[in-house]
Amino acid sequence: MILQKKFMTLERFIYEQEQLYPNATGQFSGLLHDLSLAAKLVWREVSKAGLVNILGVTHKTNTSGDVVKKLDEFADETVYKAMDHGGHVCVMASEENEDILHIPDEYKAGKYVLLFDPLDGSSNIDANITLGTIFSIYNRISPGGKGTLDDCLQSGSNQVAAGYIIYGTSTMFVYTTGHGVHGFTLDPSVGEFLLSHENIRIPKKGKIYSMNEGNYRNWSSELQRYVDYLKESDKETARPYSMRYIGTMAGDAHRTLLYGGIFAYPGDKKNPEGKLRLCYECNPMAFIIEQAGGRSSNGKQSILNVQPTSLHQHTPVFLGSEEDVKLCEEFLQGKR
């Protein structure tokens, strides 16, 4: 007899979760459906990017000074257009745009706020390496009408949902609403995301560290000692660790979520606040990791407790297995 996993589409899963809340209006479910559609549209272009004239640059730069790739621009427009007319969100913000993104006047404004990185890892586009879309959802705090900047500048602890879509050897939609982390893999033959990773739990301790060691000489001495410690041989503490680094946060964090260990993009002498964005990348990933039983930190406190002061604020980030991140914090704080 062949034992099969429960056959569950993302749409059905969202619907069944909605039934657990008698007062649900359907807005949240509709928002997630729209996001899954955007993910399929972006996947369609990513999967054939080498075959059409969509690779390369647009000669524009985003708010961080990075050159915007054509596929970046497509992903940004696709997510916005998939979300702007459903009546579920009141305002959006994207890593690719300097200011908040208003809902067009002809459409109804909803009660949710969406922040997103439309195509994480864009420096890898032309090399055909893993890319991702990262998103974060909040309840609005403004009283009504169109959303405001304050709606977008909420601490990560206020997130009602967060997730990412991985465009790799297979395409996965991973998300949490604060009640476990679940992963759905796209079956292109039927065009549906199917539940493949139910209730993901990150190991308490891993054997992989993921960070750009090319910046080693610019790191603090405390962080250098931590990485040196990971590379030492010691059977009792399961060292040395293996280093794995893609350069796409969604991909590196996804591997860390499944296998354990630590992912980090710290500050350094050149960039004290690091390279990654608090609102678009670190908050959603921290929420997912913590919901899976892991830990996040900026070296001093949980990423989720940091209050954003600007849309494109950067932050050092350390996230992964609880024991690994705790140990890293001890080194960073001079306790080891």
Buried (B, 14 or more C-beta within 10 A) or exposed (E): EEEEEEEBBBBEBBEEBBEEEEEEEEBBBBBBBBBBBBBBBBBBBBEEBEEEEBBEBEEEEBBEEBBBBBBBBBBBEBBBEBBBBBBBBBBBBBBBBEEBBBBEEEEEBBBBBBBBBBBBBBBBBBEEBBBBBBBBBBBBBBEEEBBBEEBBBBBBBBBBBBBBBBBBEEBBBBBBBEEBBBBBBBBEEEEBBBBBBBEBBBBEBBBBBBBBEEBEEBBBEBBBBBBEBBEEEEEEEEEBBEBBBBBBBBBBBBBBBBBBBBBBBBBBEEBEBBBBBBBBBBBBBBBBBBBBBBBBBBBEEBBBBBEBEEBBBBBBBBBBBBBBBEBBBEBBEEEE
